[in-house]
């Protein structure tokens, strides 16, 4: 049995993959200790799990996109979050003495503290921006080098030859070759596909409203960018309303108010994604966590990214043939309708989505990630 300390970033799309991997490690008999806000973790990991609390730091929503959004994310959240969690993560390492620290890529304190104490550590990349940054993000590399240096200095590690975003021991990326293509990846990087597991906090769903005789399209922009999408939901509603005889829409409102929805559409603040995905014919989303969930089940997509990390993933989806990319602010109703029709009616999109889904299955997902971590712990 090995002991693993899992340091999380308490944002849903980053937390769920770590939860799935932790479940696999615990199922295999290893000791799993969680480090993060207890109010976020406890409903997911249950009353019997060990949680080393960090306290809670609010996520500040920001409106910037592109490189300005990258700066807002790092300066407004990630750097302050690192400063806030360095102490609690250090306490967790000293108290629980893990064989391996597993840290979400943006939970930099996990990497910094593990390195400082000489504990092997692994990075979990839940997104693709750091792995394959778009070329149009001018100044990305220089800016991130400065942020890395700032994080190292904060931890008393100035000048150390490490990048806390990428472990020299093991990098787990929730991707497959069909998405990353020929991108140059970090050393010791393994591609495991999506890491999906049980979600104890999954919401209920009004299945009694489900029409089995129609096709189904899910529309979601996640929980963090709804304030940035303008009238996108209204445009999506305008697209799907004329299709109501053959398509039933499901809108994840996430606090976004739309003036009208198609007849017989299902609306919910949150939905049980892993129960819903196998039943869907298409997904319209902002290229967040829903992408890996959809691809796992071979569901084609219209991707309308908002921020840089979503744009990077959206381009991979479009390049793979599994979806169509549109501009969330500028796409017209006619253009969005054409994109939705394409992923619904043109079989190549579903074929490519299923191809990526098969790659995900072959890569092993959460169980493969857990196996790599066990190998790191045992020195193999």
C-alpha positions as CSV (number, residue, x, y, z in Angstrom):
1,X,0.0,0.0,0.0
2,X,1.2,3.5,-0.9
3,X,0.1,6.8,0.5
4,X,-1.0,9.5,-1.9
5,X,-1.7,13.2,-1.1
6,X,-4.0,14.7,-3.7
7,X,-3.8,18.5,-3.9
8,X,-6.8,19.9,-5.7
9,X,-7.9,23.1,-7.5
10,X,-11.5,23.5,-6.1
11,X,-13.2,24.2,-9.5
12,X,-15.6,21.6,-10.8
13,X,-13.9,20.8,-14.2
14,X,-10.5,20.4,-12.4
15,X,-11.8,18.6,-9.4
16,X,-13.8,15.8,-11.0
17,X,-10.9,14.1,-12.8
18,X,-8.9,14.1,-9.6
19,X,-11.8,12.7,-7.7
20,X,-12.0,9.8,-10.2
21,X,-8.3,9.0,-9.9
22,X,-8.5,9.2,-6.1
23,X,-11.4,6.7,-6.2
24,X,-9.3,4.3,-8.3
25,X,-6.4,4.5,-5.9
26,X,-8.6,4.0,-2.9
27,X,-10.4,1.1,-4.6
28,X,-7.0,-0.6,-5.1
29,X,-6.3,-0.4,-1.4
30,X,-4.0,2.7,-1.3
31,X,-4.2,5.4,1.3
32,X,-5.6,8.6,-0.2
33,X,-5.4,12.0,1.6
34,X,-7.0,15.0,0.1
35,X,-5.8,18.6,0.5
36,X,-8.2,21.4,-0.3
37,X,-11.2,23.2,1.0
38,X,-13.1,20.8,3.2
39,X,-16.5,22.3,2.4
40,X,-15.9,21.5,-1.3
41,X,-14.3,18.1,-0.9
42,X,-16.3,16.5,1.9
43,X,-19.5,16.1,-0.2
44,X,-17.5,14.3,-2.9
45,X,-15.1,12.1,-0.9
46,X,-17.5,11.2,1.9
47,X,-17.3,11.3,5.7
48,X,-14.6,8.6,6.0
49,X,-12.0,10.2,3.8
50,X,-9.1,12.1,5.3
51,X,-9.2,15.8,4.2
52,X,-6.4,18.1,5.2
53,X,-8.2,21.5,4.9
54,X,-6.7,24.5,3.2
55,X,-9.6,26.9,3.9
56,X,-11.6,28.5,1.2
57,X,-10.5,31.2,-1.2
58,X,-13.2,32.6,-3.4
59,X,-12.7,32.4,-7.2
60,X,-12.9,35.8,-8.7
61,X,-14.8,35.8,-12.0
62,X,-13.1,37.8,-14.7
63,X,-14.3,39.1,-18.1
64,X,-11.0,39.2,-20.0
65,X,-10.4,36.8,-22.9
66,X,-7.3,35.8,-24.9
67,X,-3.9,36.8,-23.4
68,X,-5.6,39.3,-21.1
69,X,-7.7,36.5,-19.7
70,X,-4.6,34.4,-19.1
71,X,-3.1,37.3,-17.1
72,X,-6.4,37.8,-15.2
73,X,-6.4,34.0,-14.3
74,X,-2.9,34.0,-13.0
75,X,-2.7,37.4,-11.3
76,X,-6.2,37.3,-10.0
77,X,-6.6,33.7,-8.9
78,X,-3.7,31.3,-9.4
79,X,-0.9,33.3,-7.8
80,X,-3.0,34.4,-4.8
81,X,-4.4,30.8,-4.5
82,X,-0.8,29.5,-4.4
83,X,0.2,31.9,-1.7
84,X,-3.0,31.0,0.3
85,X,-2.4,27.3,0.2
86,X,1.4,26.9,0.5
87,X,1.2,26.7,4.3
88,X,-1.6,24.1,4.5
89,X,0.0,22.0,1.8
90,X,3.3,22.1,3.7
91,X,1.4,21.0,6.9
92,X,-0.2,18.2,5.0
93,X,3.0,16.8,3.6
94,X,4.7,16.9,7.0
95,X,1.7,15.3,8.8
96,X,0.8,12.6,6.3
97,X,4.2,11.9,4.8
98,X,3.0,10.8,1.4
99,X,4.9,8.5,-1.0
100,X,3.6,10.7,-3.8
101,X,2.0,14.1,-4.1
102,X,-0.5,14.3,-6.9
103,X,-1.3,17.9,-7.8
104,X,-3.7,19.5,-10.3
105,X,-1.6,21.5,-12.7
106,X,-2.8,24.8,-11.4
107,X,-2.6,23.8,-7.7
108,X,1.0,24.9,-7.8
109,X,1.5,24.7,-4.0
110,X,1.4,20.9,-4.3
111,X,4.3,20.8,-6.7
112,X,6.3,23.5,-4.8
113,X,6.0,21.9,-1.4
114,X,6.7,18.3,-2.7
115,X,9.9,19.5,-4.4
116,X,11.0,21.4,-1.3
117,X,10.6,18.2,0.8
118,X,12.0,15.9,-1.8
119,X,8.8,13.9,-2.3
120,X,8.0,12.6,-5.8
121,X,5.1,14.4,-7.3
122,X,2.9,14.0,-10.3
123,X,1.0,16.7,-12.3
124,X,-2.5,16.2,-13.5
125,X,-3.3,18.3,-16.6
126,X,-7.1,18.6,-16.8
127,X,-6.8,21.0,-19.7
128,X,-4.7,21.6,-22.8
129,X,-3.6,25.2,-22.7
130,X,-0.3,24.7,-21.0
131,X,0.4,21.6,-23.0
132,X,-0.4,23.1,-26.5
133,X,-0.8,26.9,-26.2
134,X,-2.3,28.5,-29.3
135,X,0.2,30.4,-31.4
136,X,-1.9,33.6,-31.3
137,X,-1.4,34.0,-27.6
138,X,1.4,36.5,-28.1
139,X,3.8,36.7,-25.1
140,X,2.4,33.5,-23.5
141,X,5.7,31.8,-22.9
142,X,7.5,34.9,-21.5
143,X,4.5,35.7,-19.2
144,X,4.2,32.2,-17.9
145,X,8.0,32.1,-17.2
146,X,7.6,35.2,-15.1
147,X,4.6,33.7,-13.2
148,X,6.6,30.5,-12.6
149,X,9.5,32.5,-11.2
150,X,7.1,34.4,-9.0
151,X,5.7,31.1,-7.6
152,X,9.1,29.7,-7.0
153,X,10.2,32.8,-5.1
154,X,7.0,32.6,-3.0
155,X,8.0,29.1,-2.0
156,X,11.6,30.0,-1.3
157,X,12.8,28.1,-4.3
158,X,14.1,30.9,-6.5
159,X,16.5,29.6,-9.1
160,X,15.5,26.0,-8.7
161,X,15.4,24.2,-12.1
162,X,11.7,23.2,-11.9
163,X,8.4,24.2,-13.5
164,X,5.6,23.5,-11.0
165,X,3.2,23.1,-13.9
166,X,5.0,20.0,-15.2
167,X,6.4,17.3,-12.9
168,X,9.8,15.8,-13.9
169,X,8.5,12.6,-12.4
170,X,5.1,12.1,-14.1
171,X,2.7,14.3,-16.1
172,X,-0.8,12.8,-16.6
173,X,-2.7,14.5,-19.5
174,X,-6.4,13.7,-20.0
175,X,-5.8,13.7,-23.8
176,X,-5.1,11.2,-26.6
177,X,-3.1,11.5,-29.8
178,X,-6.3,12.2,-31.7
179,X,-6.6,15.5,-29.9
180,X,-3.0,16.6,-29.3
181,X,-1.8,15.5,-32.7
182,X,2.0,16.0,-33.1
183,X,2.4,18.5,-30.3
184,X,5.6,18.3,-28.4
185,X,4.7,17.2,-24.9
186,X,6.7,17.4,-21.6
187,X,9.0,14.6,-20.6
188,X,7.4,11.7,-18.7
189,X,4.0,12.7,-20.0
190,X,1.4,10.0,-20.4
191,X,-2.0,10.4,-22.2
192,X,-4.8,8.6,-20.3
193,X,-7.9,10.1,-21.9
194,X,-10.7,11.3,-19.8
195,X,-10.8,10.5,-16.1
196,X,-14.4,9.9,-15.1
197,X,-15.7,8.4,-11.9
198,X,-18.7,8.4,-9.6
199,X,-20.0,11.8,-8.6
200,X,-21.8,11.7,-5.3
201,X,-23.1,15.3,-5.7
202,X,-24.7,14.6,-9.2
203,X,-28.0,16.5,-9.3
204,X,-31.4,15.0,-10.1
205,X,-32.9,15.3,-13.5
206,X,-36.5,15.6,-14.7
207,X,-36.5,12.3,-16.7
208,X,-40.3,12.4,-16.8
209,X,-40.0,15.2,-19.4
210,X,-37.6,13.2,-21.6
211,X,-39.1,12.5,-25.1
212,X,-37.6,9.2,-26.3
213,X,-39.0,9.8,-29.8
214,X,-36.9,12.9,-30.5
215,X,-33.1,13.5,-30.8
216,X,-31.5,15.4,-28.0
217,X,-29.1,18.4,-27.9
218,X,-27.5,19.6,-24.7
219,X,-26.6,23.3,-24.4
220,X,-24.3,24.3,-21.6
221,X,-21.7,27.0,-20.9
222,X,-20.6,25.7,-17.6
223,X,-20.7,27.4,-14.2
224,X,-17.9,30.1,-14.5
225,X,-18.4,31.9,-17.8
226,X,-22.1,32.5,-18.0
227,X,-21.7,36.2,-17.4
228,X,-19.5,36.4,-20.5
229,X,-21.6,34.8,-23.2
230,X,-24.0,37.7,-24.1
231,X,-27.2,36.4,-25.6
232,X,-25.7,33.1,-26.7
233,X,-28.5,31.1,-25.0
234,X,-31.1,33.2,-26.8
235,X,-29.4,32.5,-30.1
236,X,-29.2,28.8,-29.3
237,X,-32.9,28.8,-28.4
238,X,-33.7,30.5,-31.7
239,X,-31.8,27.7,-33.5
240,X,-33.5,24.9,-31.6
241,X,-37.1,26.2,-31.5
242,X,-37.8,25.4,-35.2
243,X,-36.5,21.9,-34.6
244,X,-38.8,21.2,-31.7
245,X,-40.7,18.5,-33.6
246,X,-37.6,16.4,-34.0
247,X,-35.1,17.7,-31.4
248,X,-35.6,18.2,-27.7
249,X,-33.2,20.7,-26.2
250,X,-31.7,20.5,-22.7
251,X,-30.4,23.9,-21.5
252,X,-28.1,24.0,-18.5
253,X,-29.0,27.4,-17.4
254,X,-26.1,27.9,-14.9
255,X,-27.6,31.2,-13.8
256,X,-27.9,32.5,-17.3
257,X,-31.3,33.8,-18.0
258,X,-32.7,33.3,-21.6
259,X,-35.8,35.1,-22.6
260,X,-37.3,32.1,-24.3
261,X,-36.7,28.4,-24.7
262,X,-38.0,26.1,-27.4
263,X,-41.3,24.3,-26.7
264,X,-40.8,21.3,-24.5
265,X,-37.2,22.1,-23.8
266,X,-35.8,20.8,-20.5
267,X,-34.1,23.4,-18.4
268,X,-32.0,22.8,-15.3
269,X,-29.4,24.7,-13.3
270,X,-27.2,21.6,-13.3
271,X,-27.5,18.2,-14.8
272,X,-26.0,14.7,-14.1
273,X,-23.6,14.8,-17.1
274,X,-22.4,11.2,-17.0
275,X,-26.0,9.9,-16.9
276,X,-27.1,12.3,-19.7
277,X,-24.2,12.0,-22.2
278,X,-24.9,8.5,-23.5
279,X,-28.4,9.6,-24.4
280,X,-27.4,12.7,-26.4
281,X,-27.1,13.3,-30.1
282,X,-25.1,16.5,-29.9
283,X,-23.7,19.0,-27.4
284,X,-23.3,22.7,-27.7
285,X,-20.8,23.9,-25.2
286,X,-18.0,26.4,-24.4
287,X,-15.2,23.7,-24.6
288,X,-14.8,23.2,-20.9
289,X,-15.1,19.9,-19.0
290,X,-18.1,18.8,-21.1
291,X,-15.7,18.1,-24.0
292,X,-14.1,15.0,-22.4
293,X,-17.4,13.8,-21.1
294,X,-19.0,14.1,-24.6
295,X,-16.0,12.5,-26.4
296,X,-16.0,9.6,-24.0
297,X,-19.5,8.7,-25.2
298,X,-18.8,9.6,-28.8
299,X,-21.1,12.7,-28.9
300,X,-20.3,15.3,-31.6
301,X,-20.2,19.0,-30.5
302,X,-20.5,22.6,-31.5
303,X,-17.8,24.3,-29.4
304,X,-18.0,28.0,-28.6
305,X,-15.0,28.8,-26.5
306,X,-14.8,31.9,-24.2
307,X,-11.4,31.9,-22.7
308,X,-7.9,30.9,-23.9
309,X,-7.9,27.5,-22.3
310,X,-11.2,26.7,-23.9
311,X,-10.1,28.0,-27.3
312,X,-7.1,25.7,-27.2
313,X,-9.3,22.7,-26.6
314,X,-12.0,23.8,-29.1
315,X,-9.4,23.9,-31.9
316,X,-8.3,20.4,-31.1
317,X,-11.9,19.2,-31.2
318,X,-12.5,20.9,-34.6
319,X,-9.2,19.6,-36.0
320,X,-10.1,16.1,-34.9
321,X,-13.3,16.2,-36.9
322,X,-15.4,15.6,-33.8
323,X,-17.1,19.1,-33.8
324,X,-17.5,22.5,-35.3
325,X,-16.0,25.6,-33.6
326,X,-18.0,28.9,-33.6
327,X,-17.5,32.3,-31.9
328,X,-19.7,32.5,-28.8
329,X,-20.1,36.2,-29.1
330,X,-20.3,36.7,-32.9
331,X,-21.9,33.6,-34.3
332,X,-25.3,34.4,-35.9
333,X,-28.4,32.4,-35.5
334,X,-28.0,31.2,-39.1
335,X,-24.4,30.2,-38.6
336,X,-25.1,28.4,-35.3
337,X,-28.0,26.6,-36.9
338,X,-25.8,25.4,-39.7
339,X,-23.3,24.1,-37.2
340,X,-25.9,22.3,-35.1
341,X,-27.4,20.7,-38.2
342,X,-24.0,19.6,-39.3
343,X,-23.1,17.7,-36.1
344,X,-26.6,16.2,-35.9
345,X,-27.0,15.2,-39.6
346,X,-23.5,14.6,-41.0
347,X,-22.3,11.2,-39.8
348,X,-18.6,12.1,-40.0
349,X,-18.8,14.2,-36.9
350,X,-20.2,11.4,-34.8
351,X,-17.7,8.9,-36.4
352,X,-14.8,11.1,-35.4
353,X,-16.2,11.6,-31.9
354,X,-16.5,7.9,-31.5
355,X,-13.0,7.4,-32.8
356,X,-11.7,9.8,-30.0
357,X,-14.0,8.0,-27.5
358,X,-12.4,4.7,-28.5
359,X,-9.0,6.3,-28.0
360,X,-10.1,7.4,-24.5
361,X,-11.2,3.9,-23.7
362,X,-8.0,2.3,-24.9
363,X,-5.9,4.9,-23.0
364,X,-7.5,3.7,-19.7
365,X,-8.7,6.9,-18.1
366,X,-8.7,7.1,-14.3
367,X,-7.6,3.5,-13.8
368,X,-4.6,4.0,-16.1
369,X,-3.7,7.3,-14.3
370,X,-3.9,5.5,-11.0
371,X,-1.6,2.7,-12.3
372,X,1.0,5.2,-13.4
373,X,0.8,6.8,-9.9
374,X,1.3,3.5,-8.2
375,X,4.3,2.9,-10.5
376,X,5.8,6.2,-9.4
377,X,5.2,5.4,-5.8
378,X,7.0,2.0,-6.2
379,X,9.8,3.4,-8.2
380,X,9.0,1.5,-11.4
